[in-house]
Amino acid sequence: ILAIGNSFSVDAMEYLWGILDQAGYESITLGNLYIGGCSLETHANNFKNNSASYTYYTNTTGTWSNTKSYAPLNALKAHDWDIITMQQASGKSGVASTYEPYLSDLMAIVKANCPDAELAWHMTWAYQGNSTHNDFPTYGSNQMTMYNAIVSAVKNNVLTVDGINGIIPSGTAIQNLRTSGLGDTLTADGYHLKDTYGDYTAALTWFRALTGESL
């Protein structure tokens, strides 16, 4: 599984290797092409130019390692990937106008290099209600406004695109968990998930969405 992402894919994949391992999967290889806060537009441009501007995280044993100044096409060719995920920058994730033509451009490059890989979309989560993130005012600094905008963007700008094989609904899992006794306490800083139940919930969501197996 290769993620084309940012810190939100780092959060979501933190415990994924261990969950897959405990479920009986073998020969697990996880990769994450990371630039902090990276948007679809930046990913698309970087892939077009094969810009060596990524930190490439890998995990084949249960421990993450990383290589800096990594070119994205090298990651695409590094393994015979089964699944490649894409996502929008968190602050733009509910802004429909930020998806195209960048998603289609990125998909075209990925499919040209990895024709057998399935493409999945990572739906990110809304910010905590008291978040001070610079992009939160885009949604009136309202969590449900942001969440509903993300859902709408996924329905209208991702599910309508040929070639996307599935959605990883991390944003919905996190929003559901916020209705529990834990409340709106799932982030460490208002937007990144806490590395306990926040990251774990996202990883379980990836496992369920990508394998179809029971949790």
MOLINMO-V932414 format. One line per field, one symbol per residue. ss: DSSP state (a for helix, b for strand, c for the rest). A space follows every 10 residues. Layout:
ss: ???
This chain:
ss: cbbbbcaaaa aaaccaaaaa aacccccccb bbbbccccca aaaaaaaaac cccbbbbbbc ccccbbbbbb caaaaaaacc ccbbbbccca aacccaaacc caaaaaaaaa aaaccccbbb bbcccccccc cccccaaaac ccaaaaaaaa aaaaaaaccc cccbbbbbca aaaaaaaccc ccccccbccc ccbcccaaaa aaaaaaaaaa acccc
